[in-house]
Amino acid sequence: MARPAPPAAPPPRLLATRLLVKILKRGLPFDRALLHEHANPFVHELLYGVLRHYFSLSERVSRHLQKPLRNKDFDLFCLLMTGALQILHLRTPAHAAVNESVDIARRLGKPWTDKLINAVLRTVAKDTFEGQGIEAAFDHPKWLIEQAQAQYPHHWHDLLLANLTKAPMCLRVNATKTTREAVLETLQRNGSPAVPGALPSCIILEAPMPSEQIPGIASGELSIQDQGAQLAARLLNASSGMRVLDACAAPGNKTAHLLEHTPGIALTSVDQSESRLQRIKTECHRLGLPTPEIICARFEQLAWWDGRPFDAVLLDVPCSGTGTLRRHPDIKVLAKADDLQAHHQSQKRLLDAAWRTLKPGGKLLYSTCSMLKRENEDSVQALRTRSDAAVLDMPQIKACGLVSIETQSGVQLVTTPQGPDAMFYALFGKRA
Ligand SMILES: C[S@@+](CC[C@H](N)C(=O)[O-])C[C@H]1O[C@@H](n2cnc3c(N)ncnc32)[C@H](O)[C@@H]1O
């Protein structure tokens, strides 16, 4: 018997509108909202675009509504932001954006909105947006703008604007299987040219493409990983035979890189998320790497630890993710200033426990993907002042030429258009 045909995919603008409602109204993170959805590249472009420019688009649309929309018409508000995005950032002619939006509104069961859509989008197209608020001017929430102004008095403007650019697609070469030169040649032959990144393991694709189309992903020669994150294994710089701990390891991007970078380490990967830990096994299998010892536990309780100290520890703590706003623009809308204190407290607890597992003479690398001092310098401050801890230099960061700022204890990477996510690293040695 013939199978029934699968249901037709919804038009991209309709799917994008529905997904925006899930993210903006129900607070679902981008990745979870997209789970099980067949979102094509245009849906991604609409979603990323609206989230990236959420503060200006929402102010611009709201300005031209004669009265605020009812709660139950939030989908219409998302549709209007999607239309405004197309006109203001994707060079769609206003009449085309209006027609498409009117069509989607009908599919949403709101045929009464034709005139409203027409009026709002056509005035958005002509408006010069004088007198817009600071959130709309920089497309970031006020609390984050204020933190950036206080922390980076000379650069905050450029740093925030860099978050509005598209992140480059960075690949990590699996040094246990191939070389960067061989991969660059294959990509060139395949018609997907790429250039070497700042680190020896890194390649940057000239044009992003779906991961399943990149030669070398299925065969385990390549992984997708930002170049800032690729610094971790180089900075920890373990040696073969060492006992190494990856303290917050899942889903295992840095775990895999540690194994590629230094074959022969005895690696233990701990995380509290069982489902995310599963991905470490899958990744090691894909990359042809030995599976590390995997432990599911709340790290700071140390109930999982047999008391044998480690030679090197990587602590990649949970954080606000504000260093990755190019890739995760939903964070700008979903994260709140109050979250920082909770992250800070948990980071200090994790760091305290990680230090206890480290051998005298060993080293610990603390990392976050945050651009905020509260989660970086402030969280490592207590360790920096301990008598058995020494702040170690990380000359590899200067040597690779990525833009960065030195802090008292570590280095803050800075996002630039082709540069890395704004990760923070601090390396400590334990005095014998
Ligand atoms: C930034 S992510 C780690 C990313 C990982 N290092 C990588 O490169 O793929 C932080 C991780 O910390 C884990 N985590 C958060 N709190 C934890 C805790 N108390 N104990 C153990 N793991 C924790 C989360 O489940 C999450 O997987």
The ligand as an ORCA input file, in Angstrom:
! r2SCAN-3c Opt
* xyz 0 1
  C      29.316     25.733     28.714
  S      28.589     24.187     28.819
  C      29.964     23.134     28.525
  C      30.299     23.004     27.062
  C      31.372     21.953     26.815
  N      32.569     22.195     27.576
  C      31.727     21.857     25.361
  O      32.757     22.415     24.941
  O      30.967     21.250     24.610
  C      28.358     23.968     30.525
  C      27.934     22.581     30.947
  O      27.924     22.579     32.363
  C      26.982     21.635     32.776
  N      26.701     21.920     34.199
  C      26.067     22.976     34.726
  N      26.068     22.908     36.067
  C      26.730     21.771     36.392
  C      27.046     21.135     37.624
  N      26.699     21.681     38.784
  N      27.714     19.967     37.590
  C      28.064     19.405     36.404
  N      27.775     19.952     35.220
  C      27.130     21.126     35.209
  C      25.820     21.835     31.838
  O      25.038     20.662     31.767
  C      26.545     22.140     30.524
  O      26.643     20.988     29.757
*
